[in-house]
């Protein structure tokens, strides 16, 4: 606040800098993690696990709004 000459306080408005909300979201990435699992010890399931990891890694990396936080696995 500023003091005016008559002793009355006045408010000075500071203009907002030009910033579009979409620009702010453009630089904020969502951290995304994948959860992959297999239910048996068979070789076929192991291939399924590898396919899941590859699929989710590729899917997350291709989205510019996402950042890979990790792959969580249960085997």
Secondary structure in CASP SS format (residue, H / E / C, confidence):
PFRMAT SS
TARGET T0000
AUTHOR 0000-0000-0000
METHOD secondary structure of the structure
MODEL  1
X C 1.00
X E 1.00
X E 1.00
X C 1.00
X C 1.00
X C 1.00
X C 1.00
X C 1.00
X E 1.00
X E 1.00
X C 1.00
X C 1.00
X C 1.00
X C 1.00
X C 1.00
X C 1.00
X C 1.00
X C 1.00
X C 1.00
X C 1.00
X H 1.00
X H 1.00
X H 1.00
X H 1.00
X H 1.00
X H 1.00
X C 1.00
X C 1.00
X C 1.00
X E 1.00
X E 1.00
X E 1.00
X E 1.00
X E 1.00
X E 1.00
X E 1.00
X E 1.00
X C 1.00
X C 1.00
X C 1.00
X C 1.00
X C 1.00
X H 1.00
X H 1.00
X H 1.00
X H 1.00
X H 1.00
X H 1.00
X H 1.00
X H 1.00
X H 1.00
X H 1.00
X H 1.00
X H 1.00
X H 1.00
X H 1.00
X H 1.00
X H 1.00
X H 1.00
X H 1.00
X H 1.00
X H 1.00
X C 1.00
X C 1.00
X C 1.00
X E 1.00
X E 1.00
X E 1.00
X E 1.00
X E 1.00
X E 1.00
X E 1.00
X E 1.00
X E 1.00
X C 1.00
END
